[in-house]
């Protein structure tokens, strides 16, 4: 809590009795809220019930928690019990409260009386991952006006977890970088890599502009980290033997250490969803990420649902940013494996493996002159506009504008003409074709059963030779037709496949790019229906 949140002392004289109202973060006489409950926070709105918990040194003591405001005056009673760490713990589920506020929340025991002020009810989103999520607003492009405008969004509230790791599960946060705050030049404009997350802010702001009710944003990220470090221990055994990564000073590499310290403490808290920007550090291990990332999502959902008493949905929405372009090298294949694995090898989300998941494609937004390196592109606003569009559709079931870029629905191999026609979206979505390069075909003999892996040398450029409103036709070398067979087609299979906003295929409707895709022909037929 900041220095301005001073001790509020109320003297209620009834004979010689004195009642103290204590700020939530400090507590008194061994009675307190958990660390992340504080003035100005957002609690999860109805239909969910928001959980509130804290500590007491007096086991079996009775605790009353009262919410007041907006015509609501409701008290919930509980008892202090011995928690997992041997500490006395109390916990209540407030009644379901509609979006809005402000409210006060009071916790009363025989030891002390605590109060939370200026509490709003809305939706809570956790924003996690590595450096592109940690990337702060002050590191962006032309950001002064954006930060200054933050004061016009008092119903968005911000919280940032300090970077800590732990070999064992932590039931409360080790430290806090930024306690619950209203948007301001100070809360949004911290020094690089501190607060506030650019992706988290832009995403939350887009949600608020559409939903018009409070949004609570919890930023919990650490640059240079692995998906394994953010995964619960039980997830580690579901994807085979773990990969051993070499040490990197200042960047945790051990399994579960960030889950333990920076995510696990929020499990009792009721949340609405999460967004994620990570994967660069796992590049080169796409086969494992193909399992570990969807499994991490599954296990986050299981744990949040279980420890919130079912208040956080078992299928809470989870969004992510597909990895951006990096090196300005048209031949590099870096990170292609992770982009594909981020979708569990479907190429799109949601899918049958990753339900209630959404993503933003970002590989058409290179920033090769970025001060922090091209792996940290500054065009976060465009990325988050795309992510929020997807989130509003998947997480909030908002109908209207299509939230995905074009995706192949039929591929036809015209063997006599050395061309392949790719139809998108069953011919229902007009295409905006902006460039010719980006498609490749894999040519091998009919007898070969392999040879079309990422780094095989059988891939040949197949530029766009013609396009219609709903399809593109690509042309491949005659040698493929004369001596070999086209066994696979891929698209944007490069670390940095195109210049800014100039990949080949976009949707006319929403201006979203087609994501990378890879398709292996299951047989030698001419027409292949994908979906």
N, C-alpha and C positions, 0 to 999 in steps of 0.2 A: 504494500500500500504506500502511496506517495506521502510526502511530508504534510501535504495539505489535508490529509484525512486524519485529523487529530482526534484524540480521545474525547468522546462526548459523554459528559457526566450529568446525569439527571438525579436530583435529590427529591425523593418522594417522602415527605415527612408524615409518618403515621406512628406517633409515639416517638421511638428512637430509631425506626427502621430507615435504612438508606439503600436505594436500589441503584446499581451502577449499570450503565449501558456501554458496553465495550466494543471498540472496532473489531470487525471480524477477523482480521489478519493476526491480531496479537492474542486475543483471548485473555483469560485471566483465571488464576486458581486452578489451572489444569483443564480448562474447558475451552474448546475452540472449534471453529470450522476447519475442514481440510484446506490445504494451502490455496487452491484455485477458486475458492468462494470469496468474493469480495464485492465491495460497492461497484456499481456501474456494469455488472455482468449481465449476460443474457442467459436465461434458463429456457429449456425446451418447452415449447408451447403445446397446447392440446392438439390432437387427442392424446398425446403421450403425457405421462406424469413425470415431472422432473424430480430426480433424486437429490437429496441434500444429506451430507454426512459430515462427521467431524470426530473429535476426540474428547475423552474425559478420563480423568484419573480415578473417578469414583464409579466402580463397577456396580451395576444394577440401579444406578441413579435414574430417575425419571427425567426425560427431556421433552419439552413442549416446543414445537416449531409452528410459528404463526405467520401466515401471509396476509398482508393488508394492502388495500388499494383497489380503486376501480369498482367499489361496491362489494369487494370480497374481504371477508374476515373469517379465516378458517384456521383451526389449530389441529395439528397432528401430534399424537403422543407416541413415544417410544422409550426403550430402556437401553442403558449402556451395557454392552456385552464385550467379552474378551475377543479381540480381533486376531488376525493371522500372525501379527508380529508381537502378540502379547499385550498390546496396548488396549485401553478401553476405547471402544468405538460406538458411536450412535449413528443411526441412519433412518431417514424417512423418505417416503414418496409423497410429494405435495399433491393436492388435487389437480386435475387437468385444468390449466388456465389458458384462456384464449390469448392470441397475440396482442401485445400492447404493454402498457405500463405508464408511469413507473409504479413499482410496488416496493414495500419493505418486507423483509423476512427477519423474524426474530426467533432466536433459539434461547430457551430458558431452562436452567437446571438449578439444583441447590447450590452450585458453585458460583455461577455467574449468569449474566444476561448478555447476549450478543445480538448485534443488529447488522443487517445488510441493507444498504440504501440504494435508491435509484436503480432498481432491478427491472429489467424488461423481459418479456416472454416472446420468443420467436424461434428461429431454427439455429442450431449449433452445427457448424462445420469444422472439422479438423483438417488442416492443411499440412501435409508431410512430404518427406522425400529428401533429396540432396541439394546441391548448391543452386539449381535453378528454381527451387522452391524457397530456399533461404535468401536468394537474391532480393535485395531491398529496393523500395521505391526510389530512393535517392540515387541508385545506380542506373536508372532508366534514362530514356530519351525525353527531353522537353518536359520534365516532370514537375517543375515548380508550380504551374497552374493546377495540376492534379492534386498536389499536396495541399495547396491553399484552399481548394474546393472541398477538402475533407470535412471542414466544419459544417458543411451543409448536409451532412449525413450523421446526425447525432444518434440515430437508431441503429447504426452499425457499431459494434463494440469489438475491441481488439485485445488479444492476449498472446504473449509470446513466451514459450518455454525456453529456459536457458539450456545450452548444450551440455549435457551430462550423460555419462554411460555407467552401466552397472552390470556386474556379472550375475547378480541376483535380482529377483523381482522387487521393485519398489512399489509400495502401496500409496505413496504420495510423492509429489514432485520434490526432487532434490533442491532445485532452485528455479527461480522465475526471472526471466529477462525483462518482461514488461507485464505488469499486472493490468487487470481490466481497465481499459481506457476508452474515452470517446475519441473519434478522429480529430487530429489537430496537427499543426506543423511539427510538434514535438513527438507525438505518438506515431505519426506516419513517416517522419523524416529522420529517423535514427541513422547513425553512421553505417557504412557498408557492412552487410552480413549480420546486423543486429535486429532492427525492427523498422518498418514492418514489411513482411513478405509482399513483394509486388504481385505475384500470382494470386495469393490469398486475397489481397485487397481488391484487385480488379474483378475477380470472380464474385466475391461477396457483394461488391457494389452493383454489378450487373444483376445479381439475384434481387437485391433490394429494389432496384429501379423497376423490376417487373412485379415483384410480390408485394411491395409497399408495407412490409411489416419487419420487425427487428431481426437482425442477423448477427449472430455471435461467431467470431472467427478466432480459432485457436491455431497459431502457427507453431509447429514442432518439427524442425528440420535440421539437417547437418550436412554440409557439403562433403563430397568425396566419399560418401558412405554406400554400403551395399544393401541390397534387398534383404539379405540374410540377417543383417544387424537389426532390421526393423521387424523381423518376423518372430512370433512366439516360439518358444522351444519346441512345442509339439509339432510345429510346421516343418521343422528341420528333418524329421524322420520320414516325411512323406514323399520326398523327391530324390531318394537315393543318397549315396555317400556325399557328404558336403565337400565342396571345393575348398582347398586351402589357399587363401590369398595371403600374399606377403604383407608384412607390416608397413604401414604408412604413417609416420609420426603426425599426430594431430588429427587423424581421421580414424575413428574406430572401425575395426574390421572383424571383430569376433561376432559370432551368431548371437542374436537376441539382446545385445547389450543396450541398444537404443529403444527397443520394445520395452525392456525392463524399466528404463529410467524415464523415457519421454512419452510413451503411449499408455503403458499399463496403468499408471496412476489415474487415468481418466475412465477406466472401465466401469466404475459404479455410476458415473455421470451419464445422464441421458443426452444422446447426440442425435442429429438428423442424418449426417452423411460425412464423407471424407473425400478430399481430392489429393492427388499424388503427382509428383514430378521427380522421377528417379529412373535410373537404368544405365546412365553413362558409365558408372564404375563397374557394372557387370558386363560391359561389352566384351564380346569374344566368347561368352558362355551362354549363348541364346538357348541351347538345348535345355540347360538347367533352368534358366529364367522362364522358359515356357511352362515349367511346372511350379517354380518357387513363387512367381508373382501371383498367379491365380490362387495358389494355396495360401499365400499371405492374406489375400483379401478374404478368403473363406474363414481363416482362423481369427482375423480381426472381428469379423461379423459374429462368429460363435462366441468369442470371449466377451465382446461388448453386450451382446444379448443376454448371456448367462449372468454376468455380474451386475447388470443393471436391473435384474429381476424381470427381464422381458420388456423393459421400457424402450430401450434402443432396439430397433427392428433387426430381426435375424437376417434380413436382406437389405440392410441400409444401403442407399445409393453410394457408389464409389466411382469417382471420375479420375482420369489421368491425362497427362500430356504425352503424346507419342513423341519420341526423341527428335530434337531439332537437327538441322544441318550443323556441321562443324568445320572440318578442314576444307579449304578451298582447293580441293584436288578432285577432278572429275572421275578419277579412276579408283579412288579409295572405296572399299566396301565396309569400312568401319560402321558399327552400330546398326547395320541392316538386320543382323540377327536378333537384336533386342527389339527393334520396332515390330518385327513379325511376332516375336515371343510375347510382347505386351498384349497381343490379342489372342494368345493361346493358339497361334497359327491359323486363325480364321481370317485375319486381315481386317476385321471390323468388330465392333462391340455395340450393343450387347449381342451375345451369342449363347449357344447351348452350354458352354463351359463357364462363361462369365456373364451371368444374368444381372440385371440392374447395374450394369457397368457402362460408362460412357467415356468418350475421349475427344481430344482436340488434336488434329493433325497440325504439325508445326514445321515440317521439313522444307516448306517453301518460303521460310522466313530467315534466310541466312543473314548473319551480321559479322562479316569477316574482320571488321575493324573494331569490334567490341573491346573496350579497355581491359576487361577482365578475361579476354580470350574469346575466340569465336564459339567456344562451347557454352558461353553464357550470352546468348543473343538478347538484345534489349527490347525486342518488340513484344513485350509481355501483354500489352493491351489487346492486340489482335488475337493472340493465343487465347486469352481469357474470354474474349467475346465469343470465340468458337466453343470454348469449354462450357460457358454459361448457357449458350444456346442448346447444347447437348444436355446439360444438367436440367434445364427447365423442362425438356421433353421427357427424359428418363426418370428424373427424381421427382418431378412435379406434374408430369403427365399433361403438360401444356401442348395443345395441338396447334397446328398452324404451319409455320415454316419448317421445312425438312431440316433435320439437325445433322445429317451425314453428307459427306461428299459422294460422288458417283462411285458405284462398285460394280464390277463385271457380273453379268447374269448369263451371258452366252459367249462362247468363243468358237469361231468357225475357222478351220484351217483350209484355205484354198490351195491345195497342193500344186495344182497345175500353174498357178500364177505366182507362187512364192509370196503369198500374202496371208495374213491372219486378220480377221475382223473381230473386234471386241465390242460387244453390245453391253451397255451399262443400264442398270436399274430396270431391266425388262422393257426398255424402250419408253419408259414413262417420264424420264427427266431430261430436259434439253441440256446439251453439253456446251461448254465454253472451251474450245480448244485453243490454247495459247502458244504452244510450242510443238516441235516435231520429235525431239529426242526424249528418251526416257524408257522406251520399251526395248526388251531383249527377248530373243528366243534361244533355246538350247537345242542344238542339232547333234544327234548321235545316230549310230546305226540302229536298225530295227531290233537287232539281237541284244543290244546293250540294255542292261537293267539299271545302270547307274550312270554317273557322268554329268548330272545336272544339279550338283550341290553348289553352294554359294561361290566357292573359290575354284570350281572346275573351269577349264579353259574352253569349254564347248559353247559358251554363251556368245551370241552375236547381236550387235546393235540392229534394231528393226525400227527405223524411223516411221513416223506417221506419213502415209502417202495420200490419204483421203479421209474425210470425216463427214458425218451427217449430223443431224440434230441429236441422235441417240447412240452413235457408234463411231469408232475409229478403225481404220484399216492400216495395218503396218506391213512393211515390205522387208523381207529377209533375204540374205544372199542366195543366189541361184544354186550354189554348191550344196546348200541344205536340201533343196528339192531333188537335185540330180543324184546325189550319192548318200544322203543321210535323211533322217526323219526328225521333224520338230517334235520334241517330247515335252517341252515346258515353255511357258511364257512368264516373264516377270516384268514388274513396272517399278520405277524409281528405286532400284536396288543399288543405291550408292549412298555413301555417307552424306554427300552434298549434291543432290541430283539436279538442281535447277537454280536459276537466279531468282531474285526476290519477286514473289507472287507470279512467277512465270513457269510453273510446272505445266505439263501438257494439258491435263484434263481437269476442268472445274465444272461445278454446277452453275447453270444460269440463275436458278432460283435463289440460292443462298451464297454463291461465290465461294463455296468450300471446295478445297482440292480433293481429288480422288486419293485415297491412301495407297501406300505401297501394297502390291499383291504379288503372289507367286502361285502359279497353277501348273501342276504336273498332269499331263493328259493320261487318264487311266487306261486308254486303249488307243488304237490307231484310227479311230473314227474321225470323221471330218467335223462334226458338230458336237459341242460339249456344253451341256446346260450346267451352270454352276449353282444357281439358287433361284 
